[in-house]
């Protein structure tokens, strides 16, 4: 299985902030918790605009996420 650093970092950042998948989805308003879960599990990579939005949301760089 391929290493999924992006998903791990997304999950770690979410959990460090005590957020659920539902809360993240609600905070964004235009993404489902299933999509976030798929990103965290490495099933899909977020599109560039979503990656940028997540980096801003978590206060990290896109380089850190990747």
C-alpha positions as CSV (number, residue, x, y, z in Angstrom):
1,X,0.0,0.0,0.0
2,X,1.3,3.4,-0.9
3,X,2.1,5.9,1.9
4,X,-0.7,8.5,2.2
5,X,1.0,11.5,3.8
6,X,-1.6,14.0,2.6
7,X,-4.5,12.0,4.2
8,X,-2.5,11.4,7.4
9,X,-1.7,15.0,7.8
10,X,-5.3,16.1,7.1
11,X,-6.6,13.6,9.7
12,X,-4.0,14.6,12.2
13,X,-4.8,18.3,11.8
14,X,-8.5,17.6,12.1
15,X,-8.1,15.5,15.2
16,X,-5.7,17.9,16.8
17,X,-8.4,20.6,16.6
18,X,-11.1,18.2,17.9
19,X,-13.2,18.4,14.7
20,X,-15.4,15.7,13.3
21,X,-15.8,15.0,9.6
22,X,-19.3,16.5,9.9
23,X,-17.9,19.7,11.5
24,X,-15.4,20.2,8.7
25,X,-18.0,19.6,6.1
26,X,-20.3,22.1,7.8
27,X,-17.5,24.7,8.1
28,X,-16.8,24.5,4.4
29,X,-20.5,24.2,3.4
30,X,-19.7,22.9,-0.1
31,X,-18.0,19.5,0.6
32,X,-19.4,16.3,2.1
33,X,-18.0,14.4,5.0
34,X,-17.6,11.5,2.6
35,X,-15.3,13.5,0.4
36,X,-13.2,14.5,3.3
37,X,-13.1,10.9,4.5
38,X,-12.0,9.8,1.1
39,X,-9.2,12.4,1.1
40,X,-8.0,11.2,4.5
41,X,-8.1,7.6,3.5
42,X,-6.2,8.3,0.3
43,X,-9.0,7.1,-2.0
44,X,-8.9,10.5,-3.8
45,X,-6.8,13.5,-3.9
46,X,-8.5,16.9,-3.3
47,X,-8.5,19.2,-6.3
48,X,-6.1,22.1,-6.1
49,X,-8.7,24.7,-5.0
50,X,-9.8,22.3,-2.1
51,X,-6.2,21.6,-1.2
52,X,-5.6,25.4,-0.9
53,X,-8.8,25.9,1.1
54,X,-7.8,23.1,3.5
55,X,-4.3,24.6,4.0
56,X,-5.8,28.0,4.8
57,X,-8.4,26.4,7.1
58,X,-5.8,24.5,9.1
59,X,-3.2,27.4,9.0
60,X,-0.6,25.4,7.2
61,X,1.1,25.5,3.8
62,X,0.0,23.3,0.9
63,X,3.6,22.0,0.9
64,X,3.1,20.8,4.4
65,X,-0.1,18.9,3.5
66,X,1.6,17.3,0.5
